[in-house]
Amino acid sequence: MRYCLTFVLFLLFAAGCKPKELSGTALENKLIETMDNHLKQTLQPGVKFTVKDVVYYPEKEKKDYICNFKVDMHYENKDTTGTVSAVISNDFKKVERKQ
């Protein structure tokens, strides 16, 4: 009986440690935050930008998100609104921009 209780407690602990998968608005916000951080690291100094919106598609086989971001950019006397395409890993650590 004692071992059974220990086993059940272990299973509950293991299930509680599983990271929660994001969905909906929380996932969109995390994707926008990830792209914002990536652009801050890769763009030239002096370029100001705002990531406005994201359209994404989860790719189950590769465990990636294929994303299209709407971005407003301002540099010196120029400003533009464009689309940035990227593939973001499921753990949000790797961003690969697409042409």
FENGINOR-V509116 format. One record per residue. N is the residue number from 1. RES is the residue in one letter. PSI is psi as a letter, one per 30 degrees, with the letter a starting at -180 (* if undefined). NEAR is the number of other C-alpha atoms within 12 Angstrom. D_CENTER is the distance of its C-alpha to the mean C-alpha in Angstrom with 2 decimals. Layout:
BEGIN
n/res/psi/near/d_center
N/RES/PSI/NEAR/D_CENTER
N/RES/PSI/NEAR/D_CENTER
END
This chain:
BEGIN
n/res/psi/near/d_center
1/M/e/7/44.95
2/R/e/8/43.55
3/Y/e/9/41.48
4/C/e/10/40.18
5/L/e/11/38.99
6/T/e/12/37.33
7/F/e/13/35.57
8/V/e/14/34.34
9/L/e/14/33.06
10/F/e/14/31.25
11/L/e/14/29.55
12/L/e/13/28.53
13/F/e/12/27.13
14/A/e/12/25.18
15/A/e/12/23.76
16/G/f/11/22.80
17/C/f/10/20.85
18/K/k/10/18.44
19/P/k/10/14.85
20/K/k/11/14.08
21/E/k/12/11.71
22/L/l/16/9.72
23/S/l/14/11.00
24/G/b/15/12.14
25/T/e/14/11.65
26/A/e/13/9.76
27/L/e/25/6.90
28/E/e/27/7.36
29/N/e/22/7.67
30/K/e/27/4.62
31/L/e/41/2.97
32/I/e/33/6.43
33/E/e/24/6.71
34/T/e/30/4.82
35/M/e/40/7.01
36/D/e/30/9.70
37/N/e/20/10.06
38/H/e/24/10.32
39/L/e/27/12.84
40/K/e/19/14.70
41/Q/f/13/15.35
42/T/f/15/16.41
43/L/l/17/18.30
44/Q/l/14/21.95
45/P/k/13/23.20
46/G/f/14/24.37
47/V/k/20/21.81
48/K/k/22/20.44
49/F/l/29/17.55
50/T/k/26/15.76
51/V/j/32/12.62
52/K/e/23/14.22
53/D/l/26/12.60
54/V/k/31/10.22
55/V/k/26/11.68
56/Y/l/27/9.87
57/Y/j/25/11.65
58/P/k/22/10.86
59/E/j/15/13.10
60/K/e/11/14.77
61/E/e/9/17.00
62/K/f/14/14.70
63/K/h/16/11.90
64/D/l/23/9.37
65/Y/k/35/7.71
66/I/j/28/10.05
67/C/k/31/9.16
68/N/j/28/11.79
69/F/k/35/11.39
70/K/k/24/14.63
71/V/k/25/15.41
72/D/k/22/18.69
73/M/k/26/20.10
74/H/k/20/23.32
75/Y/k/16/25.38
76/E/c/13/29.00
77/N/g/10/30.74
78/K/k/13/28.27
79/D/l/15/25.46
80/T/l/17/23.54
81/T/k/19/20.92
82/G/a/19/19.10
83/T/k/22/16.37
84/V/k/32/13.89
85/S/k/27/12.80
86/A/l/31/10.29
87/V/k/32/9.22
88/I/k/34/6.01
89/S/l/26/7.32
90/N/f/26/7.34
91/D/g/20/7.49
92/F/g/28/4.57
93/K/f/18/7.93
94/K/k/19/8.90
95/V/k/29/8.48
96/E/j/23/11.54
97/R/k/21/12.89
98/K/l/14/15.36
99/Q/*/9/18.73
END
